[in-house]
Each structure stands twice: as C-alpha cells, then as structure tokens.
Amino acid sequence: MAAELGVDYEFQVVKDLRSLEATDYAGNPALRMPILRSSRGEWFGSLPICRELARHAPGARRIVWPEDLQEALPSNVQELTLQAMASEVTLIMAQLAGTPATDAQVIKLDLSLRNMLGFLDDNIDRALASLPRERDTSFLEVTLFCLVRHLEFRTLLDTSGYRALGAFTERFEQRASARATPYRFDSFSAGV
Ligand SMILES: N[C@@H](CCC(=O)N[C@@H](CS)C(=O)NCC(=O)O)C(=O)O
C-alpha cells in the first residue's frame, strides 16, 4: 500500500514469527506483524497502517476503504479476503509447530480456506464492478492481490483453478506498486 500511495518506506523484517518478545514486533503486545513506524508512532495491524500511510501520501488519493463497501457482496468479499489471509497464516504456523494435517482444527481451517477462495473466485468480478470507477486504489484490491500471491508464494495450496482470482491478480500485477514488491524470503529467514 505504501508503494501504491507513493509513500517512501523502508522495510524491516521480523526475523522469527515464533519470537515471544514484543520488542521483536516494535512493541506490539499481540506478537504480530505488520507494524508501521511512522513519525507519529507505532501502528499495529494492516488497516490502521494503511490509513496512516494514506495520511502520508504526497497528494490527494481516492482510496476505497472497507466502510465504503455499502452492499453485502463487496463487504463479504472484503471480509473473506482478510479472513482467508488470517486462516492461511494460522495454517502456516500450525505446520511450523508440527501439527499433523489430520488434526481436526487443521482440517476445518483448510476446508474453510478453500470455501472462502471458492466464494472469492465466484464473486470477485461483481465486487470489483461495484467499486467507484473514479478511484486510485482500494483496500480490497490490495489485500486480495496480496492474499493470492501469498498463497502461491507459500505454496499452501494450488490456486490455478481459481480463474477469476488469477485474472484479477494478473491485471493488478501490471501496477508499478505490485511489480516493485514481490514476496521473497530474506537470506537469514527460517521460512517463518
Ligand atoms: N489483524 C491483523 C493480523 C496480523 C497477523 O495475523 N499477522 C500474522 C502474520 S501476517 C502474524 O504476525 N502471525 C504471528 C502468529 O500468528 O503468531 C492485521 O491485519 O494486521
């Protein structure tokens, strides 16, 4: 979102998401990233961070935020995009903890994630068509793009069958912000 909005930023990694030290997460007591350090303090969580980035944007930007989605369909697409990302991360953390794939909670999370992706694939085109035409960007598009590319990056499941999601991510990837910020592991990373 920083690249989308033309805000200068510097990237610092959380070296191990299993760390129990809040100082490793810029003081976030939830022991989670992302965290943004701006001139106005530390900001926890994706949406508040994106809002703070927008306050630092060099010019006026027309951004569609979650509260602008006044109809059920785009609102549900936004909610399930965020929930799918959260479920994916929980599955990755469960894998790292050595939880077996036969664990009842893992089975449910996996099914829930596939259900959500099916819903997103079926409804993304209508949700996007409902967004205001005159926009520079939207939280929905940025988060959905990040979700699909992250699923592929972590090879958690095969996304090739989700045709509408694939077409959307390919379109969004034409943007300079997307091309400038592909996912990658850092050299010291243990893959977490
Ligand atoms: N609602 C938060 C969720 C943050 C979150 O779950 N972050 C994950 C990584 S993307 C995390 O730090 N997980 C660590 C853990 O689950 O222990 C947001 O949108 O930023």
PDBQT file of the ligand as one rigid body, heavy atoms in Angstrom, charges set to zero:
ROOT
HETATM    1  N1  LIG A 201      -5.443  -8.345  12.006  1.00  0.00    +0.000 N 
HETATM    2  C1  LIG A 201      -4.004  -8.285  11.863  1.00  0.00    +0.000 C 
HETATM    3  C2  LIG A 201      -3.468  -9.710  11.762  1.00  0.00    +0.000 C 
HETATM    4  C3  LIG A 201      -1.976  -9.754  11.847  1.00  0.00    +0.000 C 
HETATM    5  C4  LIG A 201      -1.437 -11.166  11.711  1.00  0.00    +0.000 C 
HETATM    6  O1  LIG A 201      -2.132 -12.159  11.932  1.00  0.00    +0.000 OA
HETATM    7  N2  LIG A 201      -0.155 -11.268  11.359  1.00  0.00    +0.000 N 
HETATM    8  C5  LIG A 201       0.498 -12.547  11.208  1.00  0.00    +0.000 C 
HETATM    9  C6  LIG A 201       1.458 -12.552  10.049  1.00  0.00    +0.000 C 
HETATM   10  S1  LIG A 201       0.798 -11.921   8.564  1.00  0.00    +0.000 SA
HETATM   11  C7  LIG A 201       1.338 -12.831  12.428  1.00  0.00    +0.000 C 
HETATM   12  O2  LIG A 201       2.066 -11.967  12.847  1.00  0.00    +0.000 OA
HETATM   13  N3  LIG A 201       1.252 -14.035  12.955  1.00  0.00    +0.000 N 
HETATM   14  C8  LIG A 201       2.025 -14.460  14.066  1.00  0.00    +0.000 C 
HETATM   15  C9  LIG A 201       1.353 -15.564  14.820  1.00  0.00    +0.000 C 
HETATM   16  O3  LIG A 201       0.260 -15.981  14.410  1.00  0.00    +0.000 OA
HETATM   17  O4  LIG A 201       1.936 -15.987  15.810  1.00  0.00    +0.000 OA
HETATM   18  C10 LIG A 201      -3.643  -7.441  10.646  1.00  0.00    +0.000 C 
HETATM   19  O5  LIG A 201      -4.465  -7.308   9.738  1.00  0.00    +0.000 OA
HETATM   20  O6  LIG A 201      -2.550  -6.912  10.592  1.00  0.00    +0.000 OA
ENDROOT
TORSDOF 0
